[in-house]
Amino acid sequence: MHKQIKNALFVGVLILLLSACGPFEPASAPVDAPVSSVAVNPTPIAVVVATEESAPDKFSKYIGLNLPPIPAGLTEGFSMMIQGTEDHGLWLVMDGTDEMLWLSEITHYDSDGAAYWEVRDVLDLSDLEAGLVLIPDGCFLNGVPDNEIIIAGKDETVLLAWRANTALDIFEVIPTNGIECRSDTGWNLE
């Protein structure tokens, strides 16, 4: 119930913000932005808000999954804490040729101090263009560090961007303009 209230409040605030901006047209094609410099995008972009119901059907079964262990048949590519949080992390997981990113939250620690997690949302990466690089950290928005931003790019160009919104426990699609990433961490998507 608490999560539903948070989601409803978020959507309400988003609607108020968007209505205050006046009319806008969505971009007709993805807008490219350099990974190593601030993206400039003169075309307005509509923000698509993901919700916990937006995980693709084939991956929604993982929402609510408690870890460890990772279920048999899945392979972990990497896992990492989201900087600036004490309880949220990202897990890149493969199910055969399908790739997905899990936004997870620590639920508790055992007596040895090992963390136990719950998957809160799933981002489907399996249909993305082959050869893209996923950068899960080290990004800035308009020159300000933003630890929740994740991008996929190619040839130093930001093609897609998401926010791992730890307040709402969801992935959100965000515009690429104003995003700059300075990271040594990258994962080649197949």
MDAnalysis code that builds the backbone (N, CA, C; Angstrom):
import MDAnalysis as mda
import numpy as np

u = mda.Universe.empty(570, n_residues=190, atom_resindex=np.repeat(np.arange(190), 3), trajectory=True)
u.add_TopologyAttr("name", ["N", "CA", "C"] * 190)
u.add_TopologyAttr("resid", np.arange(1, 191))
u.add_TopologyAttr("resname", ["MET", "HIS", "LYS", "GLN", "ILE", "LYS", "ASN", "ALA", "LEU", "PHE", "VAL", "GLY", "VAL", "LEU", "ILE", "LEU", "LEU", "LEU", "SER", "ALA", "CYS", "GLY", "PRO", "PHE", "GLU", "PRO", "ALA", "SER", "ALA", "PRO", "VAL", "ASP", "ALA", "PRO", "VAL", "SER", "SER", "VAL", "ALA", "VAL", "ASN", "PRO", "THR", "PRO", "ILE", "ALA", "VAL", "VAL", "VAL", "ALA", "THR", "GLU", "GLU", "SER", "ALA", "PRO", "ASP", "LYS", "PHE", "SER", "LYS", "TYR", "ILE", "GLY", "LEU", "ASN", "LEU", "PRO", "PRO", "ILE", "PRO", "ALA", "GLY", "LEU", "THR", "GLU", "GLY", "PHE", "SER", "MET", "MET", "ILE", "GLN", "GLY", "THR", "GLU", "ASP", "HIS", "GLY", "LEU", "TRP", "LEU", "VAL", "MET", "ASP", "GLY", "THR", "ASP", "GLU", "MET", "LEU", "TRP", "LEU", "SER", "GLU", "ILE", "THR", "HIS", "TYR", "ASP", "SER", "ASP", "GLY", "ALA", "ALA", "TYR", "TRP", "GLU", "VAL", "ARG", "ASP", "VAL", "LEU", "ASP", "LEU", "SER", "ASP", "LEU", "GLU", "ALA", "GLY", "LEU", "VAL", "LEU", "ILE", "PRO", "ASP", "GLY", "CYS", "PHE", "LEU", "ASN", "GLY", "VAL", "PRO", "ASP", "ASN", "GLU", "ILE", "ILE", "ILE", "ALA", "GLY", "LYS", "ASP", "GLU", "THR", "VAL", "LEU", "LEU", "ALA", "TRP", "ARG", "ALA", "ASN", "THR", "ALA", "LEU", "ASP", "ILE", "PHE", "GLU", "VAL", "ILE", "PRO", "THR", "ASN", "GLY", "ILE", "GLU", "CYS", "ARG", "SER", "ASP", "THR", "GLY", "TRP", "ASN", "LEU", "GLU"])
u.atoms.positions = np.array([
    [0.825, -1.192, 0.000],
    [0.000, 0.000, 0.000],
    [0.868, 1.253, 0.000],
    [1.954, 1.234, 0.799],
    [2.850, 2.383, 0.890],
    [3.478, 2.683, -0.483],
    [3.873, 1.642, -1.205],
    [4.481, 1.816, -2.526],
    [3.464, 2.421, -3.508],
    [2.187, 2.000, -3.401],
    [1.149, 2.544, -4.274],
    [0.954, 4.038, -4.013],
    [1.000, 4.438, -2.760],
    [0.853, 5.859, -2.421],
    [2.025, 6.652, -2.973],
    [3.252, 6.118, -2.799],
    [4.438, 6.803, -3.333],
    [4.335, 6.938, -4.854],
    [3.923, 5.854, -5.536],
    [3.797, 5.913, -6.993],
    [2.738, 6.925, -7.419],
    [1.599, 6.946, -6.717],
    [0.536, 7.894, -7.052],
    [1.003, 9.333, -6.839],
    [1.708, 9.594, -5.746],
    [2.235, 10.936, -5.499],
    [3.240, 11.332, -6.576],
    [4.112, 10.401, -6.952],
    [5.115, 10.691, -7.979],
    [4.448, 11.042, -9.300],
    [3.459, 10.236, -9.715],
    [2.769, 10.504, -10.980],
    [2.052, 11.847, -10.911],
    [1.422, 12.158, -9.773],
    [0.742, 13.451, -9.622],
    [1.693, 14.620, -9.750],
    [2.849, 14.527, -9.092],
    [3.851, 15.594, -9.175],
    [4.367, 15.712, -10.602],
    [4.605, 14.572, -11.255],
    [5.091, 14.594, -12.639],
    [4.077, 15.275, -13.564],
    [2.809, 14.971, -13.398],
    [1.766, 15.593, -14.226],
    [1.744, 17.100, -13.999],
    [1.855, 17.529, -12.737],
    [1.889, 18.972, -12.446],
    [3.097, 19.638, -13.097],
    [4.253, 18.996, -12.986],
    [5.463, 19.572, -13.594],
    [5.350, 19.650, -15.105],
    [4.866, 18.577, -15.719],
    [4.739, 18.582, -17.176],
    [3.698, 19.591, -17.652],
    [2.601, 19.726, -16.914],
    [1.578, 20.695, -17.332],
    [2.085, 22.127, -17.172],
    [2.968, 22.369, -16.214],
    [3.524, 23.706, -16.021],
    [4.479, 24.082, -17.146],
    [5.028, 23.069, -17.813],
    [5.977, 23.329, -18.905],
    [5.269, 23.698, -20.199],
    [3.978, 23.523, -20.282],
    [3.257, 23.836, -21.502],
    [3.292, 22.679, -22.468],
    [2.730, 22.859, -23.663],
    [2.671, 21.765, -24.628],
    [4.059, 21.396, -25.131],
    [4.222, 20.142, -25.470],
    [5.481, 19.688, -26.035],
    [5.204, 18.556, -27.004],
    [6.145, 18.329, -27.889],
    [6.072, 17.246, -28.865],
    [7.196, 16.275, -28.572],
    [6.931, 14.983, -28.586],
    [8.016, 14.031, -28.389],
    [8.975, 14.049, -29.568],
    [10.236, 13.732, -29.300],
    [11.234, 13.674, -30.361],
    [10.858, 12.578, -31.340],
    [11.108, 12.796, -32.634],
    [10.756, 11.806, -33.641],
    [11.784, 10.699, -33.733],
    [12.988, 10.920, -33.239],
    [14.037, 9.906, -33.279],
    [14.938, 10.106, -32.077],
    [15.648, 9.055, -31.675],
    [16.572, 9.231, -30.549],
    [17.586, 10.323, -30.847],
    [17.914, 11.087, -29.830],
    [18.882, 12.157, -29.982],
    [20.185, 11.705, -29.366],
    [21.281, 11.816, -30.104],
    [22.577, 11.367, -29.637],
    [23.265, 12.460, -28.833],
    [24.023, 12.033, -27.828],
    [24.790, 12.959, -27.009],
    [26.124, 12.316, -26.683],
    [27.208, 13.064, -26.753],
    [28.517, 12.477, -26.452],
    [28.591, 11.971, -25.019],
    [29.196, 10.788, -24.863],
    [29.373, 10.230, -23.537],
    [30.372, 11.073, -22.751],
    [31.378, 11.595, -23.438],
    [32.437, 12.291, -22.729],
    [32.189, 13.789, -22.589],
    [31.083, 14.297, -23.090],
    [30.775, 15.707, -22.896],
    [29.272, 15.876, -22.723],
    [28.853, 17.035, -22.285],
    [27.446, 17.285, -22.019],
    [26.651, 17.219, -23.308],
    [25.527, 16.521, -23.249],
    [24.659, 16.390, -24.410],
    [23.864, 17.669, -24.607],
    [23.710, 18.081, -25.840],
    [22.887, 19.230, -26.170],
    [21.756, 18.723, -27.046],
    [20.541, 19.023, -26.672],
    [19.380, 18.531, -27.389],
    [18.355, 19.647, -27.518],
    [18.277, 20.282, -28.679],
    [17.318, 21.369, -28.838],
    [15.883, 20.891, -28.981],
    [15.666, 19.588, -29.215],
    [14.325, 19.062, -29.389],
    [13.778, 18.572, -28.059],
    [12.595, 19.023, -27.633],
    [12.033, 18.528, -26.380],
    [11.783, 17.024, -26.451],
    [11.934, 16.363, -25.326],
    [11.702, 14.928, -25.258],
    [10.669, 14.667, -24.183],
    [9.692, 13.809, -24.484],
    [8.709, 13.421, -23.481],
    [9.353, 12.400, -22.556],
    [9.142, 12.563, -21.269],
    [9.682, 11.621, -20.301],
    [8.681, 10.493, -20.127],
    [9.132, 9.260, -20.312],
    [8.290, 8.092, -20.099],
    [8.569, 7.588, -18.700],
    [7.550, 7.470, -17.892],
    [7.724, 7.039, -16.516],
    [7.424, 5.551, -16.423],
    [8.403, 4.793, -15.943],
    [8.204, 3.370, -15.746],
    [7.573, 3.144, -14.382],
    [6.791, 2.107, -14.269],
    [6.229, 1.726, -12.982],
    [6.585, 0.277, -12.732],
    [6.280, -0.194, -11.522],
    [6.634, -1.574, -11.222],
    [5.879, -2.540, -12.122],
    [4.762, -2.124, -12.703],
    [4.024, -2.983, -13.620],
    [4.636, -2.974, -15.020],
    [5.648, -2.116, -15.274],
    [6.171, -1.969, -16.622],
    [7.234, -2.995, -16.974],
    [7.697, -3.787, -16.025],
    [8.684, -4.812, -16.347],
    [8.053, -5.757, -17.367],
    [8.816, -6.109, -18.413],
    [8.257, -7.021, -19.412],
    [7.743, -8.288, -18.742],
    [6.665, -8.843, -19.289],
    [6.064, -10.029, -18.685],
    [7.074, -11.130, -18.418],
    [8.009, -11.314, -19.357],
    [8.968, -12.403, -19.182],
    [9.917, -12.150, -18.013],
    [10.041, -10.892, -17.555],
    [10.934, -10.576, -16.451],
    [10.196, -10.193, -15.172],
    [8.901, -9.941, -15.235],
    [8.171, -9.503, -14.048],
    [8.188, -10.562, -12.951],
    [8.427, -11.817, -13.316],
    [8.485, -12.884, -12.309],
    [9.642, -12.688, -11.333],
    [10.627, -11.841, -11.711],
    [11.768, -11.619, -10.833],
    [11.518, -10.525, -9.794],
    [10.510, -9.681, -10.006],
    [10.200, -8.635, -9.035],
    [9.703, -9.292, -7.757],
    [10.340, -8.944, -6.650],
    [10.011, -9.548, -5.368],
    [10.905, -10.725, -5.013],
    [11.759, -11.144, -5.960],
    [12.682, -12.250, -5.709],
    [13.669, -11.873, -4.619],
    [13.906, -12.788, -3.691],
    [14.867, -12.568, -2.616],
    [16.175, -13.262, -2.945],
    [17.290, -12.547, -2.691],
    [18.627, -13.034, -3.023],
    [19.508, -12.968, -1.785],
    [20.549, -13.763, -1.647],
    [20.870, -14.885, -2.507],
    [19.946, -16.065, -2.233],
    [20.027, -17.074, -3.066],
    [20.872, -17.237, -4.247],
    [20.171, -16.721, -5.499],
    [20.961, -16.548, -6.550],
    [20.388, -16.258, -7.862],
    [19.804, -17.572, -8.379],
    [18.595, -17.553, -8.929],
    [17.967, -18.798, -9.387],
    [18.830, -19.552, -10.406],
    [18.712, -20.861, -10.373],
    [19.426, -21.725, -11.319],
    [19.069, -21.315, -12.741],
    [20.054, -21.356, -13.616],
    [19.843, -21.019, -15.018],
    [20.156, -19.569, -15.345],
    [20.301, -18.721, -14.314],
    [20.655, -17.324, -14.521],
    [22.140, -17.135, -14.259],
    [22.730, -16.166, -14.972],
    [24.142, -15.853, -14.794],
    [24.262, -14.388, -14.409],
    [25.080, -14.105, -13.396],
    [25.301, -12.730, -12.964],
    [26.467, -12.136, -13.734],
    [26.248, -10.990, -14.385],
    [27.315, -10.281, -15.080],
    [28.101, -9.418, -14.107],
    [27.385, -8.619, -13.315],
    [28.001, -7.829, -12.259],
    [26.929, -7.429, -11.264],
    [27.374, -7.026, -10.099],
    [26.486, -6.422, -9.113],
    [27.278, -5.308, -8.438],
    [26.566, -4.274, -8.034],
    [27.222, -3.118, -7.433],
    [26.234, -2.328, -6.603],
    [26.746, -1.663, -5.577],
    [25.934, -0.737, -4.794],
    [25.775, 0.547, -5.610],
    [24.639, 1.192, -5.483],
    [24.454, 2.508, -6.080],
    [25.088, 3.501, -5.119],
    [26.082, 4.227, -5.599],
    [26.783, 5.178, -4.743],
    [25.799, 6.176, -4.149],
    [26.055, 6.550, -2.907],
    [25.190, 7.511, -2.242],
    [24.007, 6.867, -1.545],
    [23.856, 5.541, -1.692],
    [22.803, 4.832, -0.961],
    [23.472, 3.792, -0.069],
    [22.765, 3.405, 0.958],
    [23.278, 2.359, 1.839],
    [22.572, 1.036, 1.613],
    [21.524, 1.052, 0.754],
    [20.709, -0.151, 0.661],
    [20.210, -0.497, -0.735],
    [20.687, 0.166, -1.779],
    [20.239, -0.152, -3.137],
    [21.422, -0.558, -4.013],
    [21.143, -1.500, -4.902],
    [22.182, -1.961, -5.804],
    [21.621, -2.347, -7.163],
    [22.532, -2.556, -8.099],
    [22.206, -2.986, -9.453],
    [22.838, -4.352, -9.691],
    [22.111, -5.209, -10.366],
    [22.608, -6.534, -10.736],
    [22.335, -6.719, -12.225],
    [23.368, -6.976, -13.010],
    [23.181, -7.344, -14.412],
    [23.096, -8.862, -14.442],
    [21.986, -9.371, -14.995],
    [21.723, -10.808, -14.967],
    [21.333, -11.257, -16.369],
    [21.824, -12.441, -16.747],
    [21.493, -13.015, -18.043],
    [20.677, -14.282, -17.854],
    [19.666, -14.411, -18.690],
    [18.841, -15.622, -18.753],
    [18.975, -16.122, -20.181],
    [19.986, -16.954, -20.429],
    [20.302, -17.356, -21.799],
    [20.850, -16.154, -22.545],
    [20.171, -15.760, -23.622],
    [20.622, -14.592, -24.391],
    [19.946, -13.300, -23.933],
    [18.968, -13.406, -23.033],
    [18.286, -12.221, -22.515],
    [19.115, -11.584, -21.409],
    [19.265, -10.252, -21.487],
    [19.980, -9.498, -20.456],
    [19.001, -8.570, -19.760],
    [19.163, -8.448, -18.446],
    [18.290, -7.574, -17.668],
    [19.095, -6.954, -16.543],
    [18.652, -5.793, -16.104],
    [19.259, -5.114, -14.974],
    [18.233, -5.103, -13.852],
    [18.647, -5.552, -12.674],
    [17.761, -5.572, -11.514],
    [18.094, -4.405, -10.602],
    [17.083, -3.666, -10.197],
    [17.207, -2.676, -9.132],
    [16.786, -3.404, -7.868],
    [17.718, -3.532, -6.912],
    [17.462, -4.327, -5.717],
    [17.733, -3.507, -4.469],
    [17.081, -3.935, -3.378],
    [17.247, -3.254, -2.100],
    [17.590, -4.283, -1.026],
    [18.499, -3.910, -0.130],
    [18.854, -4.785, 0.977],
    [17.664, -4.873, 1.931],
    [17.292, -6.105, 2.265],
    [16.186, -6.307, 3.202],
    [16.692, -6.551, 4.618],
    [17.858, -7.225, 4.713],
    [18.431, -7.500, 6.033],
    [19.836, -8.078, 5.865],
    [20.513, -8.233, 6.989],
    [21.834, -8.862, 7.030],
    [21.740, -10.085, 7.928],
    [22.498, -11.132, 7.574],
    [22.518, -12.288, 8.471],
    [23.519, -12.054, 9.602],
    [23.666, -13.019, 10.483],
    [24.535, -12.848, 11.652],
    [26.009, -12.687, 11.287],
    [26.378, -13.103, 10.066],
    [27.757, -12.927, 9.597],
    [27.952, -11.609, 8.853],
    [26.886, -10.819, 8.719],
    [26.980, -9.532, 8.035],
    [26.737, -9.597, 6.541],
    [26.354, -10.759, 6.009],
    [26.058, -10.891, 4.571],
    [24.701, -10.254, 4.265],
    [24.649, -9.488, 3.185],
    [23.415, -8.789, 2.799],
    [22.461, -9.721, 2.059],
    [21.177, -9.516, 2.307],
    [20.113, -10.198, 1.582],
    [19.290, -9.126, 0.871],
    [18.912, -9.418, -0.351],
    [18.326, -8.430, -1.253],
    [16.943, -8.852, -1.716],
    [16.170, -7.848, -2.168],
    [14.913, -8.104, -2.858],
    [14.926, -7.312, -4.154],
    [14.588, -7.969, -5.267],
    [14.515, -7.298, -6.570],
    [13.276, -6.416, -6.569],
    [13.460, -5.110, -6.849],
    [12.359, -4.151, -6.843],
    [11.831, -3.842, -8.243],
    [12.731, -3.819, -9.243],
    [12.304, -3.552, -10.618],
    [13.298, -4.193, -11.567],
    [12.857, -4.430, -12.801],
    [13.679, -5.078, -13.820],
    [13.676, -4.218, -15.073],
    [14.873, -3.968, -15.608],
    [15.032, -3.236, -16.863],
    [15.468, -4.232, -17.925],
    [14.662, -4.397, -18.967],
    [14.947, -5.333, -20.051],
    [15.995, -4.722, -20.979],
    [17.136, -5.365, -21.099],
    [18.203, -4.908, -21.988],
    [18.352, -5.808, -23.197],
    [17.558, -6.870, -23.276],
    [17.762, -7.902, -24.291],
    [17.440, -7.439, -25.713],
    [16.600, -6.435, -25.876],
    [16.244, -5.985, -27.224],
    [17.068, -4.792, -27.704],
    [18.057, -4.380, -26.896],
    [18.888, -3.248, -27.301],
    [19.850, -3.668, -28.398],
    [20.260, -2.712, -29.177],
    [21.201, -2.927, -30.266],
    [22.489, -3.571, -29.748],
    [22.956, -4.599, -30.441],
    [24.217, -5.246, -30.068],
    [25.356, -4.239, -30.195],
    [26.341, -4.362, -29.330],
    [27.497, -3.478, -29.386],
    [27.387, -2.245, -28.514],
    [26.232, -2.044, -27.873],
    [26.110, -0.913, -26.954],
    [26.873, -1.226, -25.671],
    [27.330, -0.171, -25.010],
    [28.011, -0.311, -23.729],
    [27.099, 0.269, -22.656],
    [26.869, -0.511, -21.606],
    [26.071, -0.073, -20.468],
    [27.013, 0.548, -19.445],
    [26.734, 1.777, -19.047],
    [27.541, 2.461, -18.027],
    [26.626, 2.718, -16.834],
    [26.869, 1.988, -15.715],
    [25.963, 2.076, -14.569],
    [26.347, 3.094, -13.506],
    [27.425, 3.845, -13.715],
    [27.818, 4.817, -12.695],
    [28.702, 5.896, -13.304],
    [29.036, 6.898, -12.495],
    [29.932, 7.958, -12.940],
    [29.294, 8.982, -13.864],
    [27.974, 9.129, -13.796],
    [27.289, 10.065, -14.694],
    [26.916, 11.359, -13.972],
    [26.833, 12.415, -14.766],
    [26.468, 13.748, -14.293],
    [25.263, 14.213, -15.098],
    [24.409, 14.993, -14.481],
    [23.297, 15.631, -15.171],
    [23.495, 17.127, -15.027],
    [23.720, 17.794, -16.154],
    [23.980, 19.235, -16.176],
    [25.116, 19.609, -15.228],
    [26.166, 18.787, -15.220],
    [27.355, 19.059, -14.433],
    [27.295, 18.637, -12.977],
    [26.158, 18.089, -12.539],
    [25.991, 17.655, -11.149],
    [26.018, 16.125, -11.099],
    [26.861, 15.536, -10.225],
    [26.887, 14.072, -10.124],
    [25.500, 13.522, -9.803],
    [25.122, 12.450, -10.507],
    [23.826, 11.820, -10.283],
    [24.036, 10.314, -10.302],
    [24.113, 9.712, -9.126],
    [24.438, 8.296, -8.993],
    [23.340, 7.358, -9.450],
    [22.145, 7.877, -9.708],
    [21.043, 7.017, -10.140],
    [20.969, 6.876, -11.662],
    [21.793, 7.619, -12.408],
    [21.732, 7.573, -13.873],
    [22.529, 6.395, -14.414],
    [21.912, 5.701, -15.357],
    [22.514, 4.585, -16.086],
    [22.332, 4.902, -17.559],
    [23.368, 4.681, -18.358],
    [23.227, 4.965, -19.793],
    [23.665, 3.759, -20.619],
    [23.213, 3.746, -21.866],
    [23.718, 2.816, -22.875],
    [24.166, 3.687, -24.033],
    [25.352, 3.435, -24.515],
    [25.879, 4.262, -25.586],
    [26.817, 3.487, -26.490],
    [27.303, 4.222, -27.474],
    [28.203, 3.625, -28.457],
    [29.037, 4.751, -29.045],
    [30.312, 4.481, -29.231],
    [31.211, 5.473, -29.835],
    [31.112, 6.824, -29.128],
    [31.161, 6.808, -27.805],
    [31.107, 8.004, -26.963],
    [29.829, 8.819, -27.151],
    [28.739, 8.121, -27.500],
    [27.451, 8.777, -27.692],
    [26.414, 8.134, -26.777],
    [25.738, 8.940, -25.972],
    [24.657, 8.451, -25.122],
    [23.440, 8.231, -26.012],
    [22.961, 6.997, -26.083],
    [21.794, 6.694, -26.900],
    [20.533, 6.516, -26.056],
    [20.701, 5.967, -24.850],
    [19.573, 5.710, -23.963],
    [19.991, 6.046, -22.538],
    [19.042, 6.499, -21.738],
    [19.348, 6.808, -20.339],
    [18.156, 6.434, -19.460],
    [18.487, 5.967, -18.258],
    [17.480, 5.595, -17.271],
    [17.895, 6.140, -15.912],
    [16.916, 6.282, -15.048],
    [17.174, 6.609, -13.652],
    [16.748, 5.397, -12.827],
    [17.649, 4.918, -11.978],
    [17.321, 3.888, -10.999],
    [16.785, 4.647, -9.794],
    [15.514, 4.965, -9.822],
    [14.898, 5.808, -8.801],
    [14.770, 5.007, -7.504],
    [15.682, 5.273, -6.555],
    [15.709, 4.506, -5.312],
    [14.609, 4.935, -4.343],
    [14.027, 6.095, -4.531],
    [12.913, 6.522, -3.675],
    [11.640, 5.761, -4.029],
    [11.454, 5.480, -5.322],
    [10.255, 4.779, -5.783],
    [10.516, 3.316, -6.132],
    [11.790, 2.906, -6.105],
    [12.184, 1.537, -6.459],
    [11.753, 1.155, -7.869],
    [11.996, 2.056, -8.826],
    [11.667, 1.778, -10.226],
    [12.755, 2.329, -11.141],
    [12.833, 1.771, -12.336],
    [13.637, 2.347, -13.409],
    [12.752, 3.304, -14.183],
    [13.301, 4.468, -14.535],
    [12.576, 5.451, -15.338],
    [13.406, 5.769, -16.577],
    [12.768, 5.865, -17.722],
    [13.429, 6.341, -18.928],
    [13.560, 7.849, -18.790],
    [14.755, 8.382, -19.075],
    [14.959, 9.833, -18.979],
    [15.599, 10.340, -20.263],
    [15.474, 11.633, -20.547],
    [16.114, 12.206, -21.732],
    [17.638, 12.146, -21.601],
    [18.312, 12.102, -22.722],
    [19.773, 12.020, -22.720],
    [20.447, 13.382, -22.647],
    [19.700, 14.453, -22.907],
    [20.334, 15.769, -22.909],
    [20.825, 16.149, -21.517],
    [22.023, 16.738, -21.471],
    [22.626, 17.167, -20.221],
    [23.380, 16.069, -19.496],
    [23.424, 14.873, -20.043],
    [24.104, 13.762, -19.376],
    [25.535, 13.645, -19.875],
    [26.435, 13.522, -18.917],
    [27.862, 13.339, -19.176],
    [28.321, 12.215, -18.243],
    [29.085, 11.259, -18.766],
    [29.546, 10.149, -17.931],
    [31.063, 10.080, -17.960],
    [31.632, 9.900, -16.788],
    [33.078, 9.760, -16.635],
    [33.303, 8.508, -15.808],
    [33.345, 7.377, -16.474],
    [33.428, 6.109, -15.760],
    [34.354, 5.153, -16.475],
    [35.060, 4.367, -15.684],
    [35.873, 3.289, -16.238],
    [35.048, 2.006, -16.308],
    [33.871, 2.035, -15.705],
    [33.006, 0.859, -15.648],
    [32.104, 0.834, -16.867],
    [32.092, -0.271, -17.571],
    [31.210, -0.434, -18.706],
    [30.998, -1.906, -18.980],
    [29.832, -2.256, -19.467],
    [29.501, -3.636, -19.775],
    [29.030, -3.693, -21.225],
    [29.711, -4.496, -22.041],
    [29.326, -4.654, -23.436],
    [28.071, -5.515, -23.518],
    [27.010, -4.950, -24.074],
    [25.762, -5.683, -24.250],
    [25.860, -6.524, -25.518],
    [25.370, -7.723, -25.438],
    [25.430, -8.654, -26.582],
    [24.247, -8.470, -27.488],
])
